[in-house]
Amino acid sequence: MTKKLIVLASGSPRRIDILTDLALDFIIRASDEDEIVKDAMTPPDVVLELARAKAERVLFLLEHEPTEAEEEKLDQADQLIILAADTIVVFDQKILGKPKDVPDACKMLASLAGNMHVVFTGVQVIHLGKQAGEKRWHVLERMSDVDESRVFFDPLTSEEIEAYVATGEPMDKAGSYAVHGIGSFMVAKIDGCHTNVIGLPVPKTIKMLRKAGIKVMGK
């Protein structure tokens, strides 16, 4: 029986929770890749490229700098599935990253208030295999996809924005909010995949994992 090892190339608590909720057995090895965005790239190209870079970096780390625990699991596995993702928020044709400080978070939320913005997530899967008795991995398949959701915010007062920022939740989030947390009070509606806005589009991720031979949700 083929032993498959899933590696989540992210330390994001939201992505960890999603894979855990899907009852998947996986390990975590976050990428230390710098997120460099080229101005000429479209938002879908940006998230696909960043997800690809994260997955490739984690593959390199597993091959050349594995921890003792990782090395043990890699030795036991016949196939390796590296899953990486990147999410950006786009408003008025500008990419909104994580806020630099409290004033920056307030400024972002004030611009999003009463308006629609778009969330893009790129997903990359590298499916690898190896021969019995070998340690060297070879690529069986690379898969990637991108999802897009439109998010509509209710109008917000400055008091609401300041109170939300004071919770600390926005400070490590792209666009300065978390749709699955306290920030949900600002969201009027979402057109598209809800989990895409959280950071990992579940339907597209499941399709890729199943293609790599991973049984997800009974199938």
C-alpha positions as CSV (number, residue, x, y, z in Angstrom):
1,M,0.0,0.0,0.0
2,T,1.4,3.4,-1.0
3,K,2.1,5.7,1.9
4,K,1.5,9.3,1.1
5,L,2.7,12.3,3.1
6,I,1.0,15.6,2.8
7,V,3.1,18.7,3.7
8,L,1.3,22.0,4.2
9,A,3.8,24.7,3.1
10,S,2.2,27.3,5.4
11,G,2.1,28.2,9.1
12,S,-1.3,29.9,8.6
13,P,-3.6,28.9,11.5
14,R,-6.6,29.3,9.0
15,R,-5.1,26.8,6.5
16,I,-4.1,24.5,9.3
17,D,-7.7,24.5,10.6
18,I,-9.2,23.8,7.1
19,L,-7.0,20.7,6.6
20,T,-7.7,19.6,10.1
21,D,-11.5,20.0,9.6
22,L,-11.1,17.9,6.4
23,A,-9.7,15.1,8.6
24,L,-6.4,15.0,6.7
25,D,-3.2,13.7,8.2
26,F,-0.4,16.2,7.4
27,I,2.7,17.9,8.6
28,I,3.6,21.6,8.5
29,R,6.7,23.1,7.0
30,A,6.3,26.8,6.4
31,S,8.1,28.4,3.6
32,D,10.7,31.2,4.4
33,E,10.4,32.5,0.8
34,D,10.3,36.3,0.4
35,E,7.0,37.3,-1.1
36,I,8.1,39.5,-4.1
37,V,5.3,40.9,-6.3
38,K,6.2,42.1,-9.8
39,D,4.2,45.2,-10.9
40,A,3.5,43.8,-14.3
41,M,1.8,40.7,-13.0
42,T,-2.0,40.4,-12.8
43,P,-3.5,39.4,-9.4
44,P,-4.1,35.8,-10.4
45,D,-0.6,35.5,-11.7
46,V,0.7,37.0,-8.5
47,V,-0.9,34.4,-6.2
48,L,-0.1,31.5,-8.5
49,E,3.6,32.6,-8.7
50,L,3.8,33.1,-4.9
51,A,2.2,29.7,-4.2
52,R,4.5,28.0,-6.7
53,A,7.6,29.7,-5.0
54,K,6.4,28.6,-1.6
55,A,5.9,25.0,-2.7
56,E,9.3,24.8,-4.5
57,R,11.1,26.3,-1.5
58,V,9.5,23.8,0.9
59,L,10.5,20.9,-1.4
60,F,14.1,22.2,-1.3
61,L,14.0,22.4,2.5
62,L,12.7,18.9,2.8
63,E,15.3,17.6,0.5
64,H,18.3,19.5,1.9
65,E,17.4,20.7,5.4
66,P,14.8,18.3,6.9
67,T,14.2,18.2,10.6
68,E,14.7,14.9,12.4
69,A,11.0,14.4,12.6
70,E,10.5,15.3,9.0
71,E,13.3,13.0,7.9
72,E,11.6,10.1,9.7
73,K,8.3,10.7,8.0
74,L,9.9,11.2,4.6
75,D,11.7,7.8,5.0
76,Q,8.4,6.1,5.7
77,A,6.5,7.7,2.7
78,D,6.4,6.5,-0.9
79,Q,4.7,9.6,-2.2
80,L,4.9,13.3,-1.1
81,I,2.2,15.9,-1.7
82,I,3.3,19.5,-1.0
83,L,0.4,22.0,-0.7
84,A,1.0,25.7,-0.8
85,A,-1.3,28.7,-1.1
86,D,-1.1,32.5,-1.3
87,T,-4.0,35.0,-0.8
88,I,-4.2,38.6,-1.7
89,V,-6.8,41.3,-1.4
90,V,-7.3,43.7,-4.4
91,F,-9.2,47.0,-4.2
92,D,-9.3,49.7,-6.8
93,Q,-6.7,47.8,-8.8
94,K,-4.2,47.8,-5.9
95,I,-3.0,44.8,-3.8
96,L,-3.6,45.3,-0.1
97,G,-1.1,43.4,2.0
98,K,-0.8,43.2,5.8
99,P,-1.0,46.5,7.6
100,K,2.2,48.1,8.7
101,D,0.7,49.6,11.8
102,V,-2.6,50.6,13.4
103,P,-3.1,53.8,11.3
104,D,-2.4,51.7,8.1
105,A,-5.0,49.1,9.2
106,C,-7.6,51.9,9.8
107,K,-6.9,53.4,6.4
108,M,-7.3,50.1,4.6
109,L,-10.6,49.4,6.4
110,A,-11.9,52.9,5.7
111,S,-11.2,52.4,2.0
112,L,-13.0,49.0,2.0
113,A,-16.0,50.2,3.9
114,G,-19.2,50.3,1.8
115,N,-17.3,48.9,-1.2
116,M,-16.6,45.7,-3.0
117,H,-13.1,44.2,-3.2
118,V,-11.7,40.9,-4.6
119,V,-9.8,38.2,-2.9
120,F,-7.6,35.9,-4.9
121,T,-6.0,32.7,-3.7
122,G,-3.5,30.6,-5.7
123,V,-3.0,27.0,-4.8
124,Q,0.0,24.9,-5.8
125,V,0.4,21.1,-5.4
126,I,3.6,19.2,-6.1
127,H,3.0,15.5,-6.2
128,L,6.3,13.5,-5.9
129,G,7.2,9.8,-5.7
130,K,10.3,7.6,-5.2
131,Q,11.4,4.1,-5.8
132,A,11.5,1.6,-2.9
133,G,14.8,1.9,-1.0
134,E,15.6,5.3,-2.5
135,K,15.6,8.7,-0.9
136,R,15.5,10.9,-4.0
137,W,12.1,12.3,-4.9
138,H,11.0,12.8,-8.5
139,V,8.0,14.9,-9.6
140,L,5.0,13.0,-10.7
141,E,2.8,16.0,-11.4
142,R,2.5,19.8,-10.6
143,M,-1.0,21.2,-10.3
144,S,-2.1,24.8,-9.7
145,D,-5.4,26.7,-9.7
146,V,-6.6,30.1,-8.6
147,D,-9.9,31.1,-7.0
148,E,-11.6,34.5,-7.0
149,S,-14.3,35.9,-4.6
150,R,-15.9,39.2,-4.4
151,V,-16.4,40.6,-0.9
152,F,-18.9,43.4,-0.1
153,F,-18.4,45.5,3.0
154,D,-21.1,47.3,4.9
155,P,-20.5,51.0,5.5
156,L,-18.5,51.5,8.7
157,T,-18.1,54.3,11.1
158,S,-14.7,55.4,12.3
159,E,-15.6,54.2,15.8
160,E,-16.3,50.7,14.4
161,I,-13.1,50.6,12.5
162,E,-11.0,51.8,15.5
163,A,-12.8,49.3,17.8
164,Y,-12.1,46.4,15.4
165,V,-8.4,47.4,14.9
166,A,-8.1,47.6,18.7
167,T,-8.8,43.9,18.9
168,G,-5.5,43.2,17.2
169,E,-7.1,40.8,14.7
170,P,-6.4,42.8,11.6
171,M,-2.7,43.2,12.2
172,D,-1.4,40.0,10.4
173,K,-4.2,39.8,7.8
174,A,-4.1,40.8,4.2
175,G,-6.6,43.7,3.8
176,S,-6.6,44.1,7.6
177,Y,-9.5,41.8,8.4
178,A,-10.4,38.2,9.0
179,V,-13.7,37.1,7.5
180,H,-13.9,34.0,9.8
181,G,-13.3,36.1,13.0
182,I,-14.6,39.3,14.5
183,G,-14.2,40.9,11.1
184,S,-17.2,39.0,9.8
185,F,-19.4,41.8,11.3
186,M,-18.3,44.1,8.4
187,V,-19.1,41.7,5.6
188,A,-22.5,42.2,3.8
189,K,-22.1,39.3,1.4
190,I,-19.6,37.2,-0.5
191,D,-19.9,36.2,-4.1
192,G,-17.8,33.1,-4.6
193,C,-16.1,30.6,-2.3
194,H,-16.1,31.6,1.4
195,T,-13.0,29.5,2.2
196,N,-11.1,31.2,-0.6
197,V,-11.5,34.4,1.5
198,I,-10.2,32.6,4.5
199,G,-7.1,31.5,2.6
200,L,-7.6,28.1,1.0
201,P,-10.5,27.4,-1.5
202,V,-11.7,24.0,-0.3
203,P,-13.4,22.7,-3.5
204,K,-10.4,23.3,-5.7
205,T,-8.0,22.1,-3.1
206,I,-9.9,18.8,-2.6
207,K,-9.9,18.2,-6.4
208,M,-6.2,18.5,-6.6
209,L,-5.6,16.4,-3.5
210,R,-7.9,13.7,-4.9
211,K,-6.0,13.8,-8.2
212,A,-2.8,13.1,-6.2
213,G,-4.5,10.0,-4.7
214,I,-5.5,11.5,-1.4
215,K,-8.9,10.3,0.0
216,V,-10.8,13.4,1.1
217,M,-14.3,13.3,2.7
218,G,-14.9,9.7,1.9
219,K,-13.9,9.9,-1.8
